Amino acid sequence: MIRKMLRSFLPIRSWENRLTVSLLTYYLKHRHAHSDLPKVNFQEYRRKSLAKPNVSSMRSADERRTTTYAMSFVLAVAGMYVLKSHALHYIEFLGASRDVIAEAQIEINLKDIGLGKTAVFQWRGKPVFVYHRTQTIINQERQVNVLTLRHPETDDQRVKRPEWLVVIGICTHLGCIPLPNAGMIPGGFYCPCHASHFDGSGRIRRGPAPTNMDIPEYQFIDEHSILVG
């Protein structure tokens, strides 16, 4: 029947037409349709509590929530461990290096610093000035009127022993290193970058520096040594 219908529309005049009719006949007889495939059934993958269609899902709500809560807890714990490992990695990366940690505390021998001299030491990557002051400088700094200072501090507040001044040798203006025993004030410090003058107690007296030179944490071990840090 199919062949007769094709012949009525496609007259057979050559072997090419015959081959075309044969191919079309085969295609129509053996068409590729999916209407005869069975329906997909996911019943075996469903939860047993939800397998019955006539039972309300509210009855298994607690069971399903327990599973969800358990999975959420496991994922939260895993995420916290991952976050902790990354946080420790960045903290160790941004932390101080071993050579800086090794210099967290330094012991300074005061016997090598002569009267009126200033020795420079490195502590945590910063210069520390240890100034062996003479009695003249001590008397001079004690007589200063604190009310006239930009950053009011008495000399006794800045030293633990009158003859020893320990300060961080960094100008509080832009972080330059002042020169000991220089400037307009006798026995003081002078920053050549922007002409900040500090007195023999490390207090700002002239120039753009806003505050006095910082004092590190230190203590006297004995009469001839101190521990900085």
N, CA and C atoms as a LAMMPS dump frame, in Angstrom:
ITEM: TIMESTEP
0
ITEM: NUMBER OF ATOMS
687
ITEM: BOX BOUNDS ff ff ff
-5.0000000000000000e+02 5.0000000000000000e+02
-5.0000000000000000e+02 5.0000000000000000e+02
-5.0000000000000000e+02 5.0000000000000000e+02
ITEM: ATOMS id mol type element x y z
1 1 1 N 0.834 -1.204 0
2 1 2 C 0 0 0
3 1 3 C 0.867 1.252 0
4 2 1 N 1.896 1.246 0.864
5 2 2 C 2.792 2.412 0.948
6 2 3 C 3.564 2.574 -0.348
7 3 1 N 3.993 1.415 -0.893
8 3 2 C 4.749 1.492 -2.138
9 3 3 C 3.89 2.053 -3.273
10 4 1 N 2.611 1.657 -3.336
11 4 2 C 1.729 2.17 -4.384
12 4 3 C 1.519 3.673 -4.235
13 5 1 N 1.372 4.155 -3.014
14 5 2 C 1.175 5.585 -2.797
15 5 3 C 2.425 6.366 -3.219
16 6 1 N 3.591 5.845 -2.899
17 6 2 C 4.825 6.537 -3.29
18 6 3 C 4.988 6.553 -4.809
19 7 1 N 4.583 5.465 -5.467
20 7 2 C 4.725 5.419 -6.913
21 7 3 C 3.802 6.433 -7.596
22 8 1 N 2.658 6.682 -6.971
23 8 2 C 1.748 7.651 -7.575
24 8 3 C 2.323 9.067 -7.51
25 9 1 N 3.116 9.37 -6.459
26 9 2 C 3.728 10.701 -6.338
27 9 3 C 5.125 10.758 -6.942
28 10 1 N 5.808 9.632 -6.961
29 10 2 C 7.179 9.598 -7.468
30 10 3 C 7.273 8.523 -8.537
31 11 1 N 7.076 8.871 -9.8
32 11 2 C 7.105 7.864 -10.866
33 11 3 C 8.473 7.178 -10.908
34 12 1 N 8.435 5.867 -11.063
35 12 2 C 9.686 5.1 -11.101
36 12 3 C 10.212 5.13 -12.519
37 13 1 N 11.257 5.881 -12.741
38 13 2 C 11.874 6.01 -14.056
39 13 3 C 13.298 5.503 -14.078
40 14 1 N 13.898 5.345 -12.906
41 14 2 C 15.298 4.911 -12.875
42 14 3 C 15.543 4.158 -11.581
43 15 1 N 16.751 3.631 -11.454
44 15 2 C 17.088 2.868 -10.233
45 15 3 C 17.245 3.802 -9.033
46 16 1 N 17.538 5.102 -9.277
47 16 2 C 17.627 6.026 -8.15
48 16 3 C 16.267 6.209 -7.487
49 17 1 N 15.228 6.324 -8.315
50 17 2 C 13.889 6.476 -7.748
51 17 3 C 13.452 5.215 -7.006
52 18 1 N 13.828 4.063 -7.547
53 18 2 C 13.488 2.826 -6.866
54 18 3 C 14.168 2.737 -5.486
55 19 1 N 15.406 3.182 -5.431
56 19 2 C 16.125 3.15 -4.147
57 19 3 C 15.487 4.117 -3.153
58 20 1 N 15.069 5.264 -3.654
59 20 2 C 14.427 6.24 -2.766
60 20 3 C 13.134 5.684 -2.211
61 21 1 N 12.331 5.023 -3.063
62 21 2 C 11.073 4.435 -2.604
63 21 3 C 11.326 3.35 -1.569
64 22 1 N 12.371 2.552 -1.769
65 22 2 C 12.69 1.479 -0.815
66 22 3 C 13.079 2.052 0.547
67 23 1 N 13.889 3.14 0.532
68 23 2 C 14.31 3.744 1.803
69 23 3 C 13.14 4.366 2.549
70 24 1 N 12.279 5.065 1.821
71 24 2 C 11.124 5.662 2.474
72 24 3 C 10.186 4.588 3.024
73 25 1 N 10.033 3.498 2.278
74 25 2 C 9.181 2.413 2.755
75 25 3 C 9.728 1.818 4.047
76 26 1 N 11.07 1.615 4.081
77 26 2 C 11.691 1.046 5.29
78 26 3 C 11.532 2.014 6.465
79 27 1 N 11.695 3.309 6.232
80 27 2 C 11.588 4.292 7.319
81 27 3 C 10.173 4.345 7.883
82 28 1 N 9.168 4.27 7.001
83 28 2 C 7.792 4.339 7.472
84 28 3 C 7.384 3.079 8.22
85 29 1 N 7.944 1.941 7.821
86 29 2 C 7.626 0.704 8.522
87 29 3 C 8.343 0.591 9.859
88 30 1 N 9.574 1.126 9.905
89 30 2 C 10.377 1.023 11.121
90 30 3 C 10.681 2.433 11.645
91 31 1 N 9.703 3.184 11.982
92 31 2 C 9.891 4.534 12.482
93 31 3 C 10.439 4.495 13.92
94 32 1 N 11.205 5.493 14.272
95 32 2 C 11.834 5.574 15.584
96 32 3 C 10.965 6.439 16.498
97 33 1 N 10.052 5.846 17.169
98 33 2 C 9.159 6.541 18.086
99 33 3 C 9.415 6.037 19.494
100 34 1 N 9.172 6.905 20.502
101 34 2 C 9.392 6.559 21.909
102 34 3 C 8.08 6.395 22.661
103 35 1 N 6.999 6.314 21.913
104 35 2 C 5.705 6.188 22.58
105 35 3 C 5.502 4.807 23.185
106 36 1 N 6.294 3.836 22.762
107 36 2 C 6.133 2.488 23.271
108 36 3 C 7.062 2.195 24.444
109 37 1 N 7.88 3.195 24.895
110 37 2 C 8.778 2.969 26.025
111 37 3 C 8.001 3.007 27.322
112 38 1 N 8.426 2.224 28.303
113 38 2 C 7.709 2.248 29.604
114 38 3 C 7.991 3.549 30.345
115 39 1 N 7.073 3.961 31.19
116 39 2 C 7.239 5.181 31.967
117 39 3 C 8.326 4.994 33.02
118 40 1 N 9.056 6.067 33.244
119 40 2 C 10.133 6.012 34.229
120 40 3 C 9.534 5.933 35.62
121 41 1 N 10.066 5.031 36.411
122 41 2 C 9.548 4.818 37.762
123 41 3 C 10.69 5.016 38.761
124 42 1 N 10.53 6.007 39.628
125 42 2 C 11.533 6.299 40.657
126 42 3 C 11.072 5.822 42.031
127 43 1 N 10.176 4.878 42.036
128 43 2 C 9.611 4.424 43.296
129 43 3 C 10.671 3.821 44.219
130 44 1 N 11.641 3.134 43.655
131 44 2 C 12.654 2.487 44.489
132 44 3 C 13.621 3.501 45.104
133 45 1 N 13.654 4.729 44.571
134 45 2 C 14.534 5.742 45.121
135 45 3 C 13.845 6.617 46.175
136 46 1 N 12.551 6.474 46.308
137 46 2 C 11.816 7.302 47.242
138 46 3 C 12.016 6.799 48.66
139 47 1 N 11.846 7.695 49.614
140 47 2 C 11.898 7.293 51.006
141 47 3 C 10.738 6.357 51.303
142 48 1 N 10.987 5.44 52.206
143 48 2 C 9.941 4.485 52.551
144 48 3 C 8.758 5.188 53.211
145 49 1 N 9.092 6.263 53.939
146 49 2 C 8.008 6.971 54.61
147 49 3 C 7.12 7.728 53.638
148 50 1 N 7.606 7.971 52.413
149 50 2 C 6.818 8.696 51.418
150 50 3 C 6.357 7.809 50.274
151 51 1 N 6.572 6.508 50.402
152 51 2 C 6.224 5.606 49.296
153 51 3 C 4.715 5.431 49.146
154 52 1 N 3.992 5.509 50.252
155 52 2 C 2.549 5.317 50.174
156 52 3 C 1.872 6.613 49.754
157 53 1 N 1.142 6.604 48.658
158 53 2 C 0.532 7.856 48.186
159 53 3 C -0.627 8.346 49.03
160 54 1 N -1.239 7.459 49.812
161 54 2 C -2.402 7.838 50.605
162 54 3 C -2.049 8.339 52.003
163 55 1 N -0.752 8.349 52.332
164 55 2 C -0.314 8.787 53.657
165 55 3 C 0.206 10.212 53.544
166 56 1 N -0.197 11.058 54.469
167 56 2 C 0.229 12.46 54.445
168 56 3 C 1.724 12.567 54.747
169 57 1 N 2.373 13.511 54.062
170 57 2 C 3.81 13.723 54.29
171 57 3 C 4.104 14.366 55.637
172 58 1 N 3.086 14.91 56.293
173 58 2 C 3.286 15.515 57.604
174 58 3 C 3.69 14.48 58.646
175 59 1 N 3.317 13.233 58.435
176 59 2 C 3.67 12.188 59.398
177 59 3 C 5.169 11.909 59.408
178 60 1 N 5.831 12.125 58.287
179 60 2 C 7.275 11.877 58.203
180 60 3 C 8.086 13.162 58.257
181 61 1 N 7.453 14.255 58.655
182 61 2 C 8.17 15.537 58.685
183 61 3 C 9.33 15.511 59.667
184 62 1 N 9.118 14.917 60.855
185 62 2 C 10.181 14.875 61.86
186 62 3 C 11.381 14.078 61.368
187 63 1 N 11.108 12.968 60.699
188 63 2 C 12.203 12.152 60.178
189 63 3 C 13.008 12.905 59.128
190 64 1 N 12.294 13.586 58.238
191 64 2 C 13.001 14.331 57.2
192 64 3 C 13.766 15.512 57.783
193 65 1 N 13.216 16.166 58.771
194 65 2 C 13.916 17.283 59.395
195 65 3 C 15.168 16.818 60.123
196 66 1 N 15.091 15.668 60.765
197 66 2 C 16.271 15.137 61.454
198 66 3 C 17.412 14.908 60.477
199 67 1 N 17.1 14.353 59.328
200 67 2 C 18.138 14.146 58.311
201 67 3 C 18.717 15.467 57.828
202 68 1 N 17.842 16.434 57.603
203 68 2 C 18.313 17.745 57.151
204 68 3 C 19.184 18.424 58.203
205 69 1 N 18.752 18.342 59.467
206 69 2 C 19.534 18.951 60.538
207 69 3 C 20.895 18.275 60.683
208 70 1 N 20.914 16.961 60.567
209 70 2 C 22.182 16.24 60.689
210 70 3 C 23.146 16.627 59.564
211 71 1 N 22.635 16.72 58.351
212 71 2 C 23.492 17.122 57.227
213 71 3 C 23.974 18.56 57.394
214 72 1 N 23.1 19.433 57.859
215 72 2 C 23.505 20.828 58.076
216 72 3 C 24.581 20.929 59.14
217 73 1 N 24.447 20.142 60.211
218 73 2 C 25.454 20.157 61.274
219 73 3 C 26.805 19.682 60.766
220 74 1 N 26.806 18.605 60.006
221 74 2 C 28.065 18.078 59.458
222 74 3 C 28.716 19.098 58.525
223 75 1 N 27.924 19.718 57.656
224 75 2 C 28.476 20.715 56.742
225 75 3 C 28.99 21.935 57.501
226 76 1 N 28.296 22.347 58.566
227 76 2 C 28.743 23.493 59.35
228 76 3 C 30.071 23.208 60.038
229 77 1 N 30.207 22.008 60.608
230 77 2 C 31.476 21.648 61.264
231 77 3 C 32.607 21.593 60.25
232 78 1 N 32.349 21.001 59.09
233 78 2 C 33.381 20.958 58.056
234 78 3 C 33.765 22.36 57.59
235 79 1 N 32.76 23.238 57.431
236 79 2 C 33.064 24.613 57.028
237 79 3 C 33.869 25.36 58.069
238 80 1 N 33.592 25.105 59.353
239 80 2 C 34.357 25.766 60.413
240 80 3 C 35.809 25.311 60.41
241 81 1 N 36.049 24.032 60.166
242 81 2 C 37.419 23.541 60.106
243 81 3 C 38.164 24.148 58.912
244 82 1 N 37.483 24.254 57.79
245 82 2 C 38.118 24.874 56.618
246 82 3 C 38.428 26.337 56.887
247 83 1 N 37.466 27.048 57.498
248 83 2 C 37.691 28.457 57.824
249 83 3 C 38.836 28.616 58.82
250 84 1 N 38.909 27.721 59.785
251 84 2 C 39.988 27.786 60.771
252 84 3 C 41.344 27.589 60.117
253 85 1 N 41.449 26.617 59.212
254 85 2 C 42.73 26.38 58.544
255 85 3 C 43.156 27.571 57.705
256 86 1 N 42.202 28.208 57.011
257 86 2 C 42.537 29.393 56.218
258 86 3 C 42.908 30.558 57.126
259 87 1 N 42.187 30.731 58.231
260 87 2 C 42.496 31.832 59.146
261 87 3 C 43.891 31.673 59.743
262 88 1 N 44.243 30.446 60.148
263 88 2 C 45.581 30.221 60.694
264 88 3 C 46.652 30.467 59.648
265 89 1 N 46.343 30.119 58.404
266 89 2 C 47.317 30.353 57.334
267 89 3 C 47.595 31.84 57.168
268 90 1 N 46.54 32.667 57.148
269 90 2 C 46.731 34.105 56.977
270 90 3 C 47.352 34.741 58.217
271 91 1 N 47.003 34.245 59.413
272 91 2 C 47.594 34.797 60.63
273 91 3 C 49.097 34.52 60.672
274 92 1 N 49.488 33.303 60.307
275 92 2 C 50.91 32.989 60.277
276 92 3 C 51.634 33.79 59.192
277 93 1 N 50.935 34.038 58.087
278 93 2 C 51.565 34.809 57.007
279 93 3 C 51.782 36.261 57.415
280 94 1 N 50.798 36.846 58.127
281 94 2 C 50.895 38.247 58.524
282 94 3 C 51.645 38.449 59.832
283 95 1 N 51.966 37.369 60.534
284 95 2 C 52.672 37.491 61.804
285 95 3 C 54.118 37.904 61.617
286 96 1 N 54.735 38.212 62.727
287 96 2 C 56.14 38.635 62.699
288 96 3 C 57.036 37.466 62.316
289 97 1 N 58.116 37.776 61.635
290 97 2 C 59.066 36.757 61.233
291 97 3 C 59.864 36.272 62.436
292 98 1 N 60.622 35.216 62.252
293 98 2 C 61.353 34.619 63.365
294 98 3 C 62.451 35.543 63.891
295 99 1 N 63.095 36.273 63.004
296 99 2 C 64.146 37.164 63.476
297 99 3 C 63.586 38.315 64.306
298 100 1 N 62.37 38.764 63.965
299 100 2 C 61.741 39.823 64.764
300 100 3 C 61.288 39.275 66.109
301 101 1 N 60.74 38.05 66.108
302 101 2 C 60.315 37.448 67.362
303 101 3 C 61.511 37.209 68.278
304 102 1 N 62.632 36.849 67.661
305 102 2 C 63.828 36.627 68.468
306 102 3 C 64.292 37.902 69.151
307 103 1 N 63.961 39.068 68.564
308 103 2 C 64.344 40.343 69.148
309 103 3 C 63.206 40.957 69.951
310 104 1 N 62.274 40.142 70.395
311 104 2 C 61.161 40.668 71.198
312 104 3 C 61.667 41.281 72.484
313 105 1 N 62.764 40.744 73.005
314 105 2 C 63.41 41.297 74.184
315 105 3 C 64.92 41.346 73.94
316 106 1 N 65.51 42.442 74.295
317 106 2 C 66.964 42.582 74.181
318 106 3 C 67.514 43.069 75.509
319 107 1 N 68.669 42.555 75.859
320 107 2 C 69.352 42.968 77.083
321 107 3 C 70.498 43.896 76.699
322 108 1 N 70.55 45.03 77.339
323 108 2 C 71.537 46.066 77.017
324 108 3 C 72.466 46.244 78.204
325 109 1 N 73.76 46.19 77.894
326 109 2 C 74.783 46.416 78.919
327 109 3 C 75.09 47.912 78.973
328 110 1 N 74.87 48.519 80.129
329 110 2 C 75.047 49.969 80.277
330 110 3 C 76.481 50.372 80.54
331 111 1 N 77.352 49.419 80.809
332 111 2 C 78.74 49.759 81.107
333 111 3 C 79.454 50.344 79.89
334 112 1 N 79.008 49.969 78.689
335 112 2 C 79.689 50.411 77.469
336 112 3 C 79.247 51.794 77.014
337 113 1 N 78.29 52.396 77.703
338 113 2 C 77.778 53.714 77.297
339 113 3 C 78.372 54.763 78.233
340 114 1 N 79.235 55.609 77.684
341 114 2 C 79.899 56.628 78.49
342 114 3 C 78.962 57.754 78.881
343 115 1 N 79.404 58.529 79.838
344 115 2 C 78.605 59.659 80.325
345 115 3 C 78.438 60.691 79.219
346 116 1 N 77.214 61.1 78.959
347 116 2 C 76.923 62.065 77.915
348 116 3 C 76.793 61.458 76.532
349 117 1 N 76.924 60.145 76.411
350 117 2 C 76.849 59.466 75.112
351 117 3 C 75.474 58.816 74.927
352 118 1 N 75.147 58.576 73.668
353 118 2 C 73.891 57.904 73.305
354 118 3 C 74.211 56.692 72.455
355 119 1 N 73.757 55.531 72.869
356 119 2 C 73.943 54.295 72.109
357 119 3 C 72.636 53.917 71.426
358 120 1 N 72.766 53.347 70.247
359 120 2 C 71.599 52.97 69.441
360 120 3 C 71.546 51.452 69.349
361 121 1 N 70.378 50.88 69.642
362 121 2 C 70.159 49.439 69.559
363 121 3 C 68.904 49.179 68.724
364 122 1 N 68.873 47.99 68.15
365 122 2 C 67.704 47.61 67.342
366 122 3 C 66.808 46.696 68.159
367 123 1 N 65.531 47.05 68.219
368 123 2 C 64.541 46.273 68.963
369 123 3 C 63.257 46.229 68.141
370 124 1 N 62.877 45.012 67.737
371 124 2 C 61.673 44.806 66.918
372 124 3 C 61.697 45.65 65.647
373 125 1 N 62.86 45.756 65.067
374 125 2 C 63.005 46.519 63.838
375 125 3 C 63.024 48.021 64.02
376 126 1 N 63.099 48.493 65.257
377 126 2 C 63.098 49.929 65.536
378 126 3 C 64.375 50.309 66.277
379 127 1 N 64.881 51.521 66.038
380 127 2 C 66.05 51.968 66.796
381 127 3 C 65.651 52.428 68.2
382 128 1 N 66.441 52.057 69.165
383 128 2 C 66.226 52.459 70.556
384 128 3 C 67.441 53.259 71.011
385 129 1 N 67.19 54.482 71.497
386 129 2 C 68.249 55.343 72
387 129 3 C 68.361 55.149 73.516
388 130 1 N 69.577 54.857 73.973
389 130 2 C 69.871 54.787 75.401
390 130 3 C 70.866 55.904 75.7
391 131 1 N 70.401 56.902 76.403
392 131 2 C 71.148 58.142 76.622
393 131 3 C 71.613 58.187 78.078
394 132 1 N 72.946 58.242 78.231
395 132 2 C 73.534 58.375 79.574
396 132 3 C 73.677 59.864 79.876
397 133 1 N 72.742 60.402 80.601
398 133 2 C 72.674 61.849 80.786
399 133 3 C 73.598 62.322 81.913
400 134 1 N 74.096 63.502 81.701
401 134 2 C 74.908 64.144 82.725
402 134 3 C 73.993 64.849 83.731
403 135 1 N 74.556 65.25 84.852
404 135 2 C 73.763 65.931 85.862
405 135 3 C 73.266 67.277 85.35
406 136 1 N 74.048 67.906 84.485
407 136 2 C 73.623 69.187 83.915
408 136 3 C 72.357 69.023 83.075
409 137 1 N 72.307 68 82.265
410 137 2 C 71.121 67.744 81.437
411 137 3 C 69.942 67.375 82.32
412 138 1 N 70.188 66.607 83.366
413 138 2 C 69.093 66.225 84.266
414 138 3 C 68.482 67.46 84.914
415 139 1 N 69.322 68.339 85.414
416 139 2 C 68.815 69.574 86.047
417 139 3 C 68.097 70.45 85.035
418 140 1 N 68.635 70.496 83.823
419 140 2 C 68.014 71.315 82.773
420 140 3 C 66.612 70.833 82.453
421 141 1 N 66.409 69.528 82.334
422 141 2 C 65.1 68.995 81.96
423 141 3 C 64.108 69.067 83.116
424 142 1 N 64.599 69.014 84.323
425 142 2 C 63.697 69.107 85.476
426 142 3 C 63.166 70.531 85.677
427 143 1 N 63.889 71.519 85.193
428 143 2 C 63.485 72.906 85.371
429 143 3 C 62.541 73.403 84.283
430 144 1 N 62.237 72.572 83.306
431 144 2 C 61.352 72.976 82.204
432 144 3 C 59.926 73.112 82.723
433 145 1 N 59.256 74.193 82.329
434 145 2 C 57.852 74.401 82.689
435 145 3 C 56.983 73.489 81.806
436 146 1 N 56.341 72.541 82.422
437 146 2 C 55.565 71.557 81.66
438 146 3 C 54.4 72.207 80.93
439 147 1 N 53.854 73.289 81.457
440 147 2 C 52.701 73.942 80.839
441 147 3 C 53.042 74.566 79.496
442 148 1 N 54.31 74.811 79.233
443 148 2 C 54.721 75.41 77.95
444 148 3 C 54.969 74.353 76.869
445 149 1 N 54.863 73.095 77.214
446 149 2 C 55.171 72.028 76.263
447 149 3 C 53.95 71.666 75.423
448 150 1 N 54.2 71.252 74.214
449 150 2 C 53.119 70.801 73.329
450 150 3 C 52.506 69.496 73.822
451 151 1 N 53.367 68.626 74.31
452 151 2 C 52.927 67.354 74.87
453 151 3 C 53.439 67.297 76.308
454 152 1 N 52.646 67.781 77.258
455 152 2 C 53.138 67.958 78.625
456 152 3 C 53.467 66.63 79.316
457 153 1 N 54.732 66.483 79.688
458 153 2 C 55.198 65.36 80.488
459 153 3 C 56.406 65.816 81.292
460 154 1 N 56.439 65.466 82.55
461 154 2 C 57.597 65.819 83.363
462 154 3 C 58.747 64.86 83.063
463 155 1 N 59.934 65.266 83.47
464 155 2 C 61.105 64.423 83.231
465 155 3 C 61.026 63.141 84.051
466 156 1 N 60.464 63.215 85.231
467 156 2 C 60.338 62.018 86.066
468 156 3 C 59.363 61.005 85.473
469 157 1 N 58.404 61.462 84.693
470 157 2 C 57.459 60.549 84.046
471 157 3 C 58.09 59.785 82.885
472 158 1 N 59.209 60.275 82.382
473 158 2 C 59.807 59.682 81.184
474 158 3 C 61.047 58.859 81.478
475 159 1 N 61.518 58.859 82.699
476 159 2 C 62.705 58.081 83.047
477 159 3 C 62.426 57.286 84.315
478 160 1 N 63.112 56.141 84.433
479 160 2 C 63.036 55.341 85.653
480 160 3 C 64.228 55.604 86.562
481 161 1 N 65.313 56.032 85.946
482 161 2 C 66.466 56.502 86.691
483 161 3 C 66.932 57.787 86.028
484 162 1 N 67.226 58.826 86.805
485 162 2 C 67.506 60.14 86.206
486 162 3 C 68.637 60.121 85.19
487 163 1 N 69.651 59.299 85.389
488 163 2 C 70.824 59.336 84.504
489 163 3 C 70.627 58.558 83.213
490 164 1 N 69.532 57.787 83.101
491 164 2 C 69.322 56.969 81.904
492 164 3 C 67.991 57.321 81.249
493 165 1 N 68.076 57.681 79.966
494 165 2 C 66.881 57.929 79.15
495 165 3 C 66.813 56.858 78.068
496 166 1 N 65.678 56.168 77.995
497 166 2 C 65.473 55.116 76.993
498 166 3 C 64.253 55.5 76.173
499 167 1 N 64.441 55.773 74.877
500 167 2 C 63.349 56.168 73.986
501 167 3 C 63.501 55.439 72.657
502 168 1 N 62.386 55.346 71.942
503 168 2 C 62.415 54.814 70.574
504 168 3 C 62.864 55.936 69.653
505 169 1 N 63.939 55.712 68.933
506 169 2 C 64.546 56.757 68.109
507 169 3 C 63.833 56.998 66.801
508 170 1 N 62.555 57.339 66.876
509 170 2 C 61.763 57.626 65.678
510 170 3 C 61.014 58.921 65.91
511 171 1 N 61.113 59.834 64.96
512 171 2 C 60.395 61.099 65.052
513 171 3 C 58.899 60.838 64.904
514 172 1 N 58.112 61.47 65.738
515 172 2 C 56.666 61.249 65.725
516 172 3 C 55.947 62.032 64.629
517 173 1 N 56.714 62.709 63.775
518 173 2 C 56.096 63.448 62.683
519 173 3 C 55.856 62.537 61.48
520 174 1 N 56.95 62.095 60.858
521 174 2 C 56.824 61.231 59.685
522 174 3 C 57.682 59.976 59.787
523 175 1 N 58.148 59.659 60.989
524 175 2 C 58.869 58.402 61.179
525 175 3 C 60.335 58.442 60.823
526 176 1 N 60.944 59.61 60.756
527 176 2 C 62.384 59.691 60.498
528 176 3 C 63.16 59.394 61.78
529 177 1 N 64.471 59.229 61.645
530 177 2 C 65.326 58.927 62.79
531 177 3 C 66.083 60.188 63.178
532 178 1 N 65.848 60.717 64.357
533 178 2 C 66.554 61.938 64.782
534 178 3 C 68.03 61.667 65.066
535 179 1 N 68.78 62.748 65.139
536 179 2 C 70.21 62.68 65.45
537 179 3 C 70.408 62.97 66.933
538 180 1 N 71.103 62.095 67.657
539 180 2 C 71.346 62.355 69.085
540 180 3 C 72.345 63.494 69.272
541 181 1 N 72.187 64.201 70.408
542 181 2 C 73.093 65.291 70.782
543 181 3 C 73.232 66.313 69.652
544 182 1 N 72.089 66.702 69.087
545 182 2 C 72.08 67.673 68.001
546 182 3 C 70.855 68.552 68.149
547 183 1 N 70.861 69.674 67.418
548 183 2 C 69.731 70.585 67.454
549 183 3 C 69.988 71.8 68.311
550 184 1 N 68.939 72.592 68.476
551 184 2 C 69.041 73.847 69.206
552 184 3 C 69.007 73.667 70.726
553 185 1 N 68.604 72.515 71.202
554 185 2 C 68.503 72.274 72.631
555 185 3 C 69.689 71.423 73.068
556 186 1 N 70.468 71.874 74.025
557 186 2 C 71.644 71.105 74.465
558 186 3 C 71.257 69.728 74.978
559 187 1 N 71.988 68.72 74.505
560 187 2 C 71.749 67.354 74.926
561 187 3 C 70.479 66.749 74.385
562 188 1 N 69.906 67.36 73.363
563 188 2 C 68.655 66.854 72.816
564 188 3 C 68.834 66.085 71.522
565 189 1 N 67.744 65.959 70.798
566 189 2 C 67.72 65.205 69.54
567 189 3 C 67.133 66.102 68.45
568 190 1 N 67.651 65.921 67.238
569 190 2 C 67.226 66.77 66.12
570 190 3 C 66.894 65.889 64.924
571 191 1 N 65.709 66.107 64.364
572 191 2 C 65.297 65.391 63.155
573 191 3 C 65.555 66.287 61.953
574 192 1 N 66.502 65.955 61.088
575 192 2 C 66.845 66.834 59.969
576 192 3 C 65.816 66.849 58.842
577 193 1 N 64.854 65.945 58.859
578 193 2 C 63.883 65.879 57.761
579 193 3 C 62.996 67.119 57.738
580 194 1 N 62.403 67.458 58.901
581 194 2 C 61.504 68.604 58.959
582 194 3 C 61.776 69.467 60.184
583 195 1 N 62.999 69.376 60.699
584 195 2 C 63.489 70.265 61.757
585 195 3 C 62.655 70.179 63.03
586 196 1 N 62.471 68.956 63.523
587 196 2 C 61.829 68.771 64.82
588 196 3 C 62.919 68.666 65.889
589 197 1 N 62.772 69.438 66.957
590 197 2 C 63.77 69.476 68.021
591 197 3 C 63.173 68.829 69.272
592 198 1 N 63.906 67.885 69.834
593 198 2 C 63.518 67.219 71.074
594 198 3 C 64.577 67.517 72.125
595 199 1 N 64.138 67.637 73.371
596 199 2 C 65.087 67.953 74.43
597 199 3 C 65.741 66.684 74.969
598 200 1 N 66.501 66.828 76.04
599 200 2 C 67.215 65.693 76.619
600 200 3 C 66.328 64.684 77.305
601 201 1 N 65.045 64.926 77.31
602 201 2 C 64.084 63.97 77.838
603 201 3 C 63.215 63.363 76.734
604 202 1 N 63.545 63.7 75.486
605 202 2 C 62.794 63.173 74.348
606 202 3 C 61.471 63.859 74.129
607 203 1 N 61.303 65.085 74.678
608 203 2 C 60.045 65.825 74.522
609 203 3 C 60.157 66.798 73.36
610 204 1 N 59.093 66.945 72.601
611 204 2 C 59.085 67.846 71.463
612 204 3 C 59.097 69.285 71.965
613 205 1 N 60.024 70.077 71.396
614 205 2 C 60.133 71.48 71.818
615 205 3 C 59.91 72.435 70.645
616 206 1 N 60.358 72.044 69.463
617 206 2 C 60.157 72.865 68.269
618 206 3 C 59.984 71.941 67.066
619 207 1 N 59.286 72.455 66.046
620 207 2 C 59.105 71.675 64.833
621 207 3 C 57.715 71.071 64.729
622 208 1 N 57.456 70.321 63.654
623 208 2 C 56.092 69.824 63.376
624 208 3 C 55.702 68.55 64.114
625 209 1 N 56.622 67.903 64.826
626 209 2 C 56.272 66.647 65.509
627 209 3 C 55.16 66.899 66.531
628 210 1 N 54.095 66.119 66.533
629 210 2 C 52.951 66.4 67.416
630 210 3 C 53.14 65.927 68.855
631 211 1 N 53.919 64.867 69.058
632 211 2 C 54.048 64.291 70.396
633 211 3 C 55.51 64.018 70.717
634 212 1 N 55.748 63.671 71.966
635 212 2 C 57.093 63.318 72.404
636 212 3 C 57.525 61.98 71.809
637 213 1 N 58.804 61.693 71.877
638 213 2 C 59.316 60.414 71.412
639 213 3 C 58.798 59.306 72.324
640 214 1 N 58.431 58.198 71.719
641 214 2 C 57.84 57.1 72.479
642 214 3 C 58.875 56.422 73.368
643 215 1 N 58.379 55.888 74.489
644 215 2 C 59.228 55.173 75.427
645 215 3 C 58.861 53.699 75.369
646 216 1 N 59.813 52.818 75.112
647 216 2 C 59.491 51.39 75.071
648 216 3 C 59.33 50.824 76.479
649 217 1 N 58.795 49.651 76.541
650 217 2 C 58.681 48.955 77.825
651 217 3 C 60.046 48.385 78.19
652 218 1 N 60.55 48.743 79.329
653 218 2 C 61.867 48.253 79.762
654 218 3 C 61.913 48.213 81.276
655 219 1 N 62.916 47.501 81.783
656 219 2 C 63.129 47.406 83.218
657 219 3 C 64.61 47.181 83.494
658 220 1 N 65.047 47.623 84.654
659 220 2 C 66.429 47.446 85.06
660 220 3 C 66.602 46.071 85.686
661 221 1 N 67.54 45.301 85.126
662 221 2 C 67.853 43.989 85.688
663 221 3 C 68.752 44.146 86.904
664 222 1 N 69.766 44.984 86.75
665 222 2 C 70.657 45.325 87.852
666 222 3 C 71.179 46.726 87.605
667 223 1 N 72.274 47.077 88.242
668 223 2 C 72.809 48.424 88.146
669 223 3 C 73.377 48.725 86.753
670 224 1 N 73.747 47.708 86.021
671 224 2 C 74.48 47.936 84.772
672 224 3 C 73.828 47.271 83.553
673 225 1 N 72.57 46.901 83.637
674 225 2 C 71.894 46.292 82.474
675 225 3 C 70.406 46.509 82.572
676 226 1 N 69.797 46.616 81.39
677 226 2 C 68.345 46.761 81.299
678 226 3 C 67.822 45.758 80.289
679 227 1 N 66.535 45.432 80.422
680 227 2 C 65.859 44.509 79.516
681 227 3 C 64.745 45.289 78.831
682 228 1 N 64.847 45.399 77.513
683 228 2 C 63.859 46.123 76.715
684 228 3 C 62.891 45.117 76.132
685 229 1 N 61.606 45.357 76.313
686 229 2 C 60.583 44.46 75.785
687 229 3 C 59.823 43.751 76.869
